[in-house]
Amino acid sequence: MRILKLFLFVSILANLQFGCSSDDNSQPFNSTITIDSIVYEPKQISFYTINSSIEKSVVFILKKNLNTPMDLDEMVFRINYPLTQSDASGTYQLNGYQAVGNYTKGSTSYNFFNGSFLIEDLGNEKYNITFQNVKGNPGNGSTEVITVLGNLNGTFQFNN
């Protein structure tokens, strides 16, 4: 009887120690995104869809500084695909029609003008997105150019 009580106590202790810890601290996505070789680790990733009479669109929103709105660090991009296509999977060129987007850090916003997004729509709000040599600049005659590379995958939060 004493061994049984000891076994139950150890089992309960093991469940308390290992049962909840990994799920509470894990993020639903993984990111290897870099902006000019500096790691960009978003804290929140969401998306919403837009359907018109001629195309479907998905808008992705990546936020890094959630608690400091004055120090905005956010990336937003939109991909457009035909109504006949069953999901958002494909390669989308940043040409103003297939894809558009920007990256904002503080008071500077960089409009994407070159490169592409490789999107794998895995269903159930899961995506795998590869940034393929995405370029952006702040405009207004500036010669500054940023380069976004890397991969983002996992479950994204759907916004209505």
Buried (B, 14 or more C-beta within 10 A) or exposed (E): EEEEEEEEEEEEEEEEEEEEEEEEEEEEBEBBBBBEEEEBEBEBBBBBEEEEEEBBBBBBBBBBBEEEEEEBBBBBBBBBBEEEEEBBBBEBBBEEEBBBBBBBBEEEBBBBBBBBBBBBBBEEBBBBBBBBEBBBBBEEEEEEEBBBBBBBBBBBEEEE
